Amino acid sequence: MYGLSGLPPNPNMTALAAVMMERLPQLADQLTARICQQVDAYRSDGPVPREDLCLSCRENLEFGFRILSTGGPYDLSAPRRTGQRRASQGAPLAMVLSAYRIGFAYMWDLMAAEGERSGLVTASDLIRIASDVWTLNEAYTSEMTSAYRDVMTEQMLRHDQERSALVEVLLEGGATDTTTVWEAADLLALPYQGWFVAVTAEAPALAKQALPDIEKRLRDHGIGSAWRLRPDLHMGVVSLRSAESLARVVEVVSPVVTTRVGLSPVFQDLEKTSQFMHLARIAMASIPVGETRVCVFDDAPVPALIASAPTTSYRVMKNVLGSLLETPADERDMLLQTLHTYFATGSIAEAGERLYCHRNTVRHRLTRIAQLTGRSVDHPLEAVELYIASQTLLCLPKPPD
């Protein structure tokens, strides 16, 4: 099997290609000028220097003439190099493909015109040349595109890794000085000072995003952010338009929430992100396990306080509820539900309506709680202790590690 057409080398085509090779420098200059004239991005001070373009034109024409002359075999190292170089230069793929289209059309025009002028080739030879040129065009373009995309993929992976490292610097407090934070802010397109909120979301599974496409969702609403995924957490810092924009962030985040999500208070210095990330984690931990919702730190002071000191809170809860926790499961659950509902509604009557029982039944259960714990909801200080204990049980149904 021979080269492009599968036919043996044609002496007429070899002679024609030899004529073209003699004019190679001139033809490369002409092709460079044609591309610059027809593709705006090459005409201006774009990503590809004119000398580089001219070199590629010469290499590609030389390669094409040689293959058409000998019939192959051929390698595609030249288009691979071009694709890699253009991707590294930041040239758009469409721009490079346009140059290739112009180049192969130019090659065909040259050979057809010279063949007709010189009489070196027959009409059937020209048909074969046309077929070979477009076969070469397809192979060349495909190889260049593949190499281009490989480099772009590597660049994107490298960019994602670098971005992830910068986000970690902010979220974990790894910056060694203010300059480092300034550089991270610049590269992440975040202001150094403004209004920010830290976000922590519980991963639904190992290394799975809790808030899929959240950066894009926020960007669509004109809100900048930067995110990092850890095995158990999806964390980010969000740049607000104003201190009052926190509610807008909650609106955008809430529809995609599938786990517990905590938001810190608003802060103004990006350098303090790691400190407020700690508060976002506390807000997340204050949500009872199994619930799916967003909690803003400032909106849940008692649960946040409990989550900030889980071991101490759990010990206090055990001490306050005492014998209540040791009653049979049915009675214990009924009494705890009554206590939670009473604190949620603020009155015996409303608690009875929500629990579908008479107010006297609620009153009797609260009396039973007082007997078991030694604390009454009618006494302000004792009521506070019972409330904190009941909230702790909601936040920490099991002893903390």
SEFI-192477 format. One record per residue: residue in one letter; z, y, x of N, C-alpha, C, CB in turn. Coordinates in pm, whole numbers, plus 50000, padded with zeros to 5 digits. Atoms other than C-alpha are relative to their C-alpha. Last residue first. Glycine has a CB too. Layout:
REM SEFI-192477
aZYXZYXZYXZYX;...
***
This chain:
REM SEFI-192477
d499935007649876568845120548387500895007150101498584997950060;p500984996049897569705137748061500174991850126500145014950032;p499384993449884571655117847801498935003950102501054990850065;k499525009749903569475110247498500645007450117498854990850050;p499535011850074568895130547182500534989050091498884994549913;l499705010849906568775161747401500524987849926501035004650106;c500774998449877567145190547215500154988050094500435012650072;l501424999250032568325180346869499155000450126499715012349912;l500415013350043571715168746995498534999649961500874995449882;t500115008549881572085201147185499534986149963501354999250073;q501254996649934571345220946871499784991550125499985015050036;s501085005450082574115202446685498645003050062500075005749858;a500015014649988576575208846969498854993949920501334994249952;i500515003249866575675245846987499914984850019500895006250109;y501434996649997576125248946611499384996450135499805015149971;l500745010350074579435230146613498495002650004500494999549855;e499955012349921580785252646888499234988849932501454995750024;v500894998349884579615283646705499964987250083500485012050088;a501375001250051581235271146382498995001550114499735010649891;e500265014350014584515265846570498584997549949501024993549906;l500105005849866584445301946683499684985249994501295002350077;p501134995049920583615314946334499864993450137500155014850021;h499354992749891586015292346134498915004550097501094991250073;d499424987950058584445282145803500685008750107501014996449891;v501064989750003582135257445983500545013049941498784995149918;s500524996750132585285237346061498935010850009501145004649907;r500604986650004586245219646382499365002349864498955001750114;g498924990349984588575189946437499495014350000500754997350129;t500164991949877585525168346495501185009250028498745008349990;l500415008149885586045139546251499975007950130498654994149974;q498995010349974588055158445987499684992250128500114990449881;a498814993349946585825189046011501094989950035500555010549899;i500334996249862582735167145965501215006650067498785009650002;r499935012549923584345151845651499695002850148499004989449943;t498575002949983584935186845516500194987450084500694998349863;l499524990649897581285194945581501494998050026499725014549957;r500475004849870580335163345388500485009250114498464999150002;h499235011949964582525173345091499584994950139499804988949893;r498674995449961580985208245083500874988150045500685007649883;v500124993649868577495193545084501385004250050499055012349994;t500255011049906578435170444798499885005450142498714992349961;n498705006249971579975199944615499864988350098500664995349869;r499304992149897576675218344652501354994050034500175014449953;h499184989350055574935190344461500735007350113501034994449897;c498685004550044572215170144635500795012149951500764992850116;y500075006250134568495173044703501344993949958498904989249998;l499615014049985568985179845077499954992349868501404999250058;r500915006349903567005212445062500314985150016500115007050136;e501365000550054568715223144742499064992750095499485014349973;g500055010150105572155213544875498614998749941500995003449890;a500015013049934571555233245195499924988849897501264998450088;e501375002449953570615263344987499904986650072499545011350093;a500905001550114573925261544796498584996650046499995012849915;i499805013250058576045255145107499014997649887501444998449948;s499125000550118574645285445286500074985849947499495009749890;g498964989750000573055295545617500904999849879499385013250011;t500114992150123569815276545569501045011149992500144990949879;a501364994950016569305262545920499875009049879499024988449989;f500234989149903573035259645993498605006049984500194994850144;y499104988950032573595239945672499775011750096501484995450007;t500564992850115570535218545736500865012049962499854990649880;h501224993049958571665208346084499465008749886498924989850045;l499604989249910575185200045957498785008150045500744994250122;t499354989650080573845180145662500395011850087501244994349928;q501074993450074571495160845889500565011349914499254989949911;l500734991449906574415153646121498865007449931499464991850118;l499164988549968576545140845832499295009750096501334995450061;m499894991650119573795118145701500805012650030500654992249885;d501294993150018572965104746048500055009449880498864989949983;r500204990349892576625096646119498725008149978499954992950137;e499144988550026577155080145780499785010850105501484995849996;d500444993750124574155057245822500825012549971500114990249882;a501264992649985574895049946190499605007449873498894990750041;p501175008450026578535039946141498725008449992500194992049870;t500015005550136580935065746290498784991149981499995011449895;e499585014049997581185069846669500054993749862501354998850065;l501065008149938579185102146696500324985149997499785004550143;l501165000150090581525119146448498904991050056499465014449980;s499985012050083584495108846662498814999249905501284999449920;g498965010249990583705135146925499804987849911501295006049969;l500235008750116581285161446800500944987950000498554995249999;v499844992850127582685188047032499864990449882498965011249988;n498604995850017583265166247341500225006449863500405009850111;k499205012150019579915148347319501465003649972499904990950123;m500335005550132578145181847271500854987649971498504996549993;v499344991650100579955197147570499764994449860499515014650008;r498565003149990578865167747788500785008149897500535003050143;y499815013150062575275171647670501484996150002499164989450072;s500144998750146575335208847743500264986749931498615005149964;t498794993550053576685203248095499955000849849500155014150059;t498865009049975573945178348177501295005649943500164997450150;p499965011550091571215198848009501214990950020498764991950017;a498885007649942571925232148180500204987449917501315008650005;s499814995449862568755253048130501144992750069500275015050001;a500975006349910567795232447826500195004150145498595003449956;i499695014449992570985242447643499094993350102499854993349862;l498765001149924570485279347718500374985450021501145007549929;a500344997249860566885277047603501234998750089499405014150013;p500665011749940567995259747282499635002150146498744996749921;v499045011049988570465288547226499334987350054500644997149865;p498994998249894568065316947310500954988250015500815012249972;a499095011450019565055304847109501105000550105499234986550009;d499835002850143562665334147051500994988749974498674996549938;d499164989850063563015348547403500264997349852499365013650016;f498634999949947561735316447563500905009749925499985003650147;v499884988549910558655313847342501465001350041499475013249933;c498714993050001558315279047194499965011250103501174990250030;v499834990349892554965263847098501365006649985498875010749999;r500044985850033554735232646886500185008450125501075003449896;t501224994249945554485194846872499925014549957498744992249954;e500574988950076557845177846822498795005850073501065011149975;g500805005050111558445143846978499405010849914500824991149916;v501005009849959561295154847204499274994649877500664988550079;p499615014150012563105184747057498864990650037500474997149858;i500615005850120561815218047191500424985349992498445001450002;s499134997150115564255233247442499444994549870500215015049988;a498965010250011562425215747727500925002249881500824999550127;m500635012650040559365237647668501064989249978498994995450107;a500444998450139561455269447676499354987249949499015011849987;i498805000750084563175257347993499635001249853501015011050040;r499615014150005559795250648151501254998249914500254994650142;a500965006650089558665285748060500344985249987498565001850052;l499594996950138561865299448216499054993749899500065015249979;h498755007550025561075281548545500485002449856501105004350101;m500445013550032557535295548525501214991249973499154994250115;f500195000750145559205329548508499414986649956499105011449954;q498704998150066560585325848858499864998549849500595013850035;s499235012449986557305311148987501365001049932500184996550148;t500485010750088555315340248845500864987550008498564996550035;k498845006350063557425367249012499624988149911500765010249918;e499205006349896554675377749257501204992349942500495010450099;l500535013549982552445384948959500814992150102498545000750043;d500455002149862554685414648883499544985650017501135003350101;q500994990149957554995426448520499494998350142500585013449988;f499584993749874556855399948322498845008250056500474989250103;v501044992249933556635388047960500585006050128499455011349906;p500044985950040559225361847865498865006950076501375007050029;s498954991849941558195326047942500055013649933499805001650151;l500474987349946556125303747718501195008050050499215008049893;g499044989249983556855266947650499375012250063501174995350084;v500534989149916554545240547506501025011250006498635005249945;r499084988649991555585206647366499455010450097501424995350044;t498715003949941552665183647287500935012149995499824994950148;t499765014050038549355184147097501334994950055498864991150050;v498775006049951548705221747097500154985749949501235008449959;v500355011449915545065231147041501244992750053499145004650115;p500905009750063545555254146740499694987650085498725006749965;s499435008750104548695270246894499024989949940500555008449890;v499525012749948547145283847216500364990249887501225002250089;v501115007249937545025311847071500434986050042499475007850121;e501025002950101547685324146828498864991750058499455012949940;v499455010850083550425321547094498984995949894501335004349932;v500095012249920548275342547327500504988049920500805001550131;r501415004050000547865368647056499804987250079499125011250056;a500265006650129551635369947003498564995249992500295009649884;l499475013649994552055377347374499724992449871501515000450026;s501075009850016549735407347344500494985650003498975001950107;e500025004650139552615431747281498974988949977499725011749908;a498795007950022553335435747653500024994149859501245008550023;s498824991550014549745446847697501204990949976499845010449884;r500504986450006546355432547785501145010149990499055001749881;l500044993950133548015400547894499415014050008501405000449938;s499964985449985547265380748211499795006349863498915005050101;v500944992850086548135344148163500205014950018500194995949851;v499524986350012549775321548421498905007849929500345006450142;g500894988849977549275284348388500715013349994498884999849899;m499334987249982550825249848383498995011150025501014999350116;h501184991349994549765215848251500555014250001498994997549877;l500014986650059552635192148327498655006750016501095008650063;d499234999650124553305155248397499935013449927501424996950030;p499975012850072550775145948667500695000749864500694989650084;r499165009249925550185182548757500064986949922501425005950024;l499555012350064547325203548627500814991750098498794991849947;r499895011349907546915239448739500554988149924500915003650122;w499265012050041545775269748543500014989450110499414994249873;a500245009849894544645305748591500934988249975500245006250142;s498935009649970544335331748315499594991150116500324991349876;g500155007349874542355361448188501174990650025499865009750115;i498715002049933542355371647821499784991650125501034993249904;g499774989149905539225386747665501304999150076499965012849928;h499234989550069539335364047361500335011550095501294994249941;d500814996050116536585341347498500685011049918499724987949911;r501034990749951538565341247823499115004849887499154993250109;l499374986949978541535325947640498975010350046501134998850103;r499584994950131539425297447505500635013950013501004990349934;k501184994750069537745293147844500385005949865498954989049981;e500444988149926541075289748025498805006449933499664996350147;i499214988350038542385266747752499555012650073501484997550027;d500874988149998539555241847790500755012849968498864998349901;p501385001149951541935213547695499225013149988499274989049924;l500724989450071545595223547650498565000150048500675014050023;a499324998350128547725193347743499275010249913501455004550021;q499774986250042545325183448018500675000449863498685007749996;k500924995750106545785147348126500345014249957500074990349878;a501084991649945547355137948462498945003749897499344992850117;l499984997349857549455109848307498755007750043500124987050078;a500055012549924549405113047931499915003850147498774990949956;p499975010750101550035140347673499954986150062498845001649904;a501235007949996550975164447957500084988649898499754994550142;e499735013949967553855187247850498694992149995501054993949903;a500275009350110552755223447851500214985750050498565001949944;t499835013949958554125251448068499804991149878501404997650065;v500125010250104552985287448029500184986250062498625001049927;a500165013349943553895318348232500034989749888501114997050106;v499115009950058553335352448074499684986650066499834999249844;f500325014149983551905383348239500974991449920500044996150149;w499125007750089551735420748190499554985650006499975005549852;g500474998750137550335443148463501014993549908498604993649982;q498984994650090550615441748840499395002149863500595013250054;y498745002649932548635420649086501175004849915500035006750138;p499384988149943545685418948850501314996450069500255010749890;l498834995750077543975385248812500555012850062501094988849996;a500414989550094540455376348928501145003849905498784995549919;l499875005750135541685343949089499615009949891501424995249977;l500905011450010540395354949431500044993449863500344989850107;d501394995449988542005389249398499034988449979499775006450137;a500364992650121545305375749267498545004250003500905012349983;a500145009850108545485350349549499575006849871501324992449979;e501245007449976544825377449808499754989749890500064993050137;w501124990850024547515400049662498684992650016500075012150097;v500124998950146549925370549649498855009349964501325005049938;t500535012650049549315363350018499795000449849500934988550036;t501445000149972549805400050105499364987249947499755001350150;t500714993050108553195399949932498504999650020500475014449991;d499814985550002554555373950173499175006049888499615006350137;t499074996249893555025336650227500265014950004499464995550133;a500474988549921553525326349895501045004150103499675011949908;g500305003549862554555291249786499535011550086498984989550002;g499324990949909556315302149469499764997050145501464999849973;e498905006849932555365271549264500735009050098499474987950073;l499125007050093553215289049006501224993950067499234989249929;l499364991250098551665315249232501054992549917498955006049906;v499244989849927550935293649536500755009049903499055008550089;e498725006149963549935265349301500875009950078499774987450085;v499165000050120547285287949151501374994150032499334992049885;l499564986250021545905294149499500915001049878498805009349983;a498984996949899545795256849572500545014049983499424998350141;s498785007250036544005250049244501125003050098499734984949994;r499404992750112541475277149325501324993549959499035000649880;e499434987549946540805261649664500705007949890498895008650065;q498855003549917540375227249508500675012450056499564990850115;d498925004350089538165240749230501264996650081499574987949916;h499474988050067536055259849483501174996449910498895006949918;r499244992549901535665228749698500645012449938499105003950118;l498785007749972534655208449395500885007350100499654986050053;m499124998750116532235235749289501314992450020499304995049874;q499454986450002530755238049638500985001749884498885010349990;e499014999149892530335200349661500675013750000499354997350136;t498855008050043528615200049322501115000550104499574985449975;m499294992250101526365228749431501234992649950499085003349883;v499274989349931525465209749748500805008249900499045009150079;d498945006349921524535178549551500865010650069499414990450104;r498885002950090522645199949300501144993150073499534991349883;y499414987350045520415214749569501244997249915498975008349919;a499204994949888519785180549725500725012949963499105002450122;s498875009149980518685166449388500915004950113499514985950031;t499044997750108516525196749315501244991450017499354997349864;m499364987149977514795194649653501085002649896498965011449997;e499115001549884514105157549610500765013050027499214995950124;s498885008650037512715162149258501004998750114499484986149959;t499124992550088510575191649362501244991949962499265004449875;y499384989349923509065173049654501045007449916498945009850050;a499055006249907508355141449457500795010750076499274990850098;e498915006350076506795160649168501064994150092499444989149908;n499194989450064504775183649392501204993949927499145008249902;l499154994649895503555154149600500945010849945499155005850114;t499035010649971502255137549287501005004650105499284987150047;w499004999450106500735171049192501004988550009499324999949865;v499224987649993498955174349525501105000049895499095012349983;d499025001249892497875137749527500895012450010499294997750133;s498975009750038496215140049186501094999150105499374986249978;a499214994250109494405172049278501134990649959499115003249879;i499124989849942493305157249610500905006049893499175011150068;r498905007249932491965126249432500985010050061499444990650109;i499175005850107489945148149194501194992750062499174990349911;l499184989250056488735168549491500904994849888499105011249947;d498924997249905487555136749664500945010749945499435004450136;s498995010550020485615127249350501165001750097499384986050017;a499294997250125483835160749367501084989649974499015000549882;t500805001750121482955154549730500825003649877499474985649989;v499545010150096484675168050037499094999749879501455002649957;l499375011249929483595186450354500404988649906501225004850074;g500695012350035481155208750165500594987850067498575001250034;s500455007349881482505238750351499184987749968501174996050082;r500714991449904482795263450066499374992150113500965010450057;e501254995450060483635238249791499195008250100500285008449874;g500865011550019486215220650004498665003849942500674989949911;e500575003649870487635253650121499084988049988501124997050101;a500934989449957488095265949762499334996350132500755013450014;a501175000250088489585232949639498965010350045500415002849855;m500805011849967491855230249941498774999149911500834987449986;l500564999249865493155265649910499044988450027501125000050104;d501054989750000493605264649531499325000850136500595013749963;w501165005450070495525231849558498855010049999500374996249855;m500565010649917497885245549821498744994249936501034988950022;y500724993449890498405277449618499344989650090500985008850083;a501224994550060499335257349309499145006650107500345010149887;f500915011350018501745237849528498715004349930500684989049920;g500455005749873503375269549656499014988749982501184995150078;i501004991049942503555287649321499424993850127500615013850031;r501175000350089505345258349160498875008550057500385004949858;y500695012849979507635255249460498754999249913500944988249970;a500674999249870508535292249445499234987150029501025002750111;s501154991150017509285289349074499215001050129500455014149953;l501045007850068511525259449144498755008349977500524994649867;v500575009149900513485280149396498884991749939501094990850058;m500744991849904514045308349144499314991050104500955010150071;a501244996050067515065283848873499115008150093500305008049872;l500945011249997517605268749113498675003749936500604987849930;p500065007550125519315302349162498944989050007499705009449882;a501234997250073519715311949531499984991949871498744996750087;g499714994850134523345310749642498765003849922500895011950011;q500284985750004522535307750012500325006349865498555002550035;s499004993449916524245273850031499835015149999499934994850142;a498725000950071522145261949737501095007250078500404985349975;r500044990450111519005274849907501304999749919498814997049908;r499884986349949519885256950230500025010249887498845003150095;q498654997749949520605223450067500195014550044500294990550117;g499065000150112517425224449861501425002950044499954986749928;t500204987750078515335234850161501005000849885498565000749947;r499434988849924516815207550380499885013149922499295001450136;r498545001650003516125181350115500665011650074500414986650064;p499474994850127512615195250067501514998349988499324993249884;a500234985450013511965190550441500505005449867498515003150015;s498914992649936513615156250469499835015049984500074996450147;l499754987950079511265141150213501165007950060500314996449854;d498594998350031509695113650420500175013649932500894999050129;y499444986649981506075103050415501494999949970499275010249910;p498794997550081504055071450450500605013650032501054989050024;g498625004749994501515085550410500184989850109500434994149868;g499685008750113497935092150300501394994350004499034988849994;t499745013749955496965105550641500254990249887501184999950093;s500955004549898495285138250545500174985250033500165008150127;l501305001350065497065145350219498964994750097499555013649943;i499945011550092500355137850394498664997949932501105002149895;r499945012249920499515161150684500024987649910501255000150090;f501325002549941498385189350455499994986850077499605011550094;g500965003650103501565186850250498644996850056499885011149901;f499675013350050503935186250548498964995349898501414999949936;e500325009549893502215215950707500254985749955500835003150126;l501465001049992502295235050379499594989850106499385013850032;n500485007050119505985227150328498494998450002500435007449874;e499625014249994507005236250682499404992249884501534998649999;r500765006449892505025268850673500324985150007500325006850136;c501405000850042506385279150334499174992850106499425014249974;s500105010850098509925270750443498564998149955500905002849879;l499825012649928509555292450755499864988149905501374999650069;c501245002449928508165321050546500074986850076499705011550096;l501015004150098511115318850307498694996550071499765011149896;d499635013550043513575319950597498974994649902501405000049935;e500335008949888511825350150747500294985549965500785004150126;r501445002249999511925367450406499594990550112499265013450014;p500734990849912515695362950385498514996650003500584999550143;v500845007049902516885342850081499265010250087498994990649930;p499215009049915519885356749886499194993350110500634989549915;g499305010950066517985386649748500704991050099499054992049916;d499095005149897517005419649904500894989349938500875011650060;s498914990849964514185423649655500834994150113500895003049878;r500574987149963510875404949635501085009650049499275006149881;y500455000649860512395370349644499515013650047498904989550016;a498835002549917514425376349326499654998950148500704987349955;d499254987749971511415392449160501144997750098500555005849872;v498605003150034509235361349185500875011750043500474986650070;q499905005850134505485368749166501444996849958499194987449995;q500644991750102505025392949456500284994849859498505000650024;c499244987550012507535376349685499435009049892500025007450134;i498715003250064505905342649616500815012749979500804989850084;r500265003250141502435356449692501304997049925499044987949989;a500294987550071503605373250014499784997349851498775006850060;t498754992350007505185340950137499805012849920500515003350141;l499195006250105502015321850049501335007349984500254985150033;q500604996750129499915346350252500834994149884498554994949993;d499744985850028502255343950551499465003949863499375008950109;a498564998950031502185305850536500375014449968500854994950118;l499795004950137498375306550514501475001149959499524985549987;q500544990050092498115328150826500264996049855498495001950023;p499174987949995500415305551026499545010649900500005005850140;l498655001450056498625273950899500845012850008500714988950071;r499694986850058494995284150963501455000749952499055003149883;e500354989749902494235255151199500395014049951498504999550029;m498944999449899496155231850967499715010750104500174986450068;m498864992750055493785239950680501115001750105500564992749877;v500414985950011490745229350883501175008549951498795001549906;a500024994749864492505196950975499605014650002499054991850088;a498624996749963493295190850607500075005850141500894987649989;l499634987950074489585192750524501425004450037499904997649848;a500724988749941488715167950798500395013149933498484997949991;t499414997649868491395143650683499355012050067499854987550089;m498754992750023490215147450323500705003050132500934991949908;n500354986650047486685137750427501265008549980499204999149869;p500444991449887487955108850638499665014249956498794993850068;n501374995650026489865094450336499575009350114499885007249861;p500334986249963493015074950423498525003049982500415002750145;p500034997749854493375042050233499655014450032499004990650067;l501325002449942494285043249861500055002450151498935009049934;g500125014449980497755039849705498674996050059500214993049870;s500895005850100497395075149570499924984950009498635005850013;l499814994650134500375090549748499194992849894499665014649998;g499144988950039500465068750056499975003549855499645011850076;y500084987649924499075034250131500865010749934498545004850012;m500004988050086500005000050000500005012450089501245000149903;
***
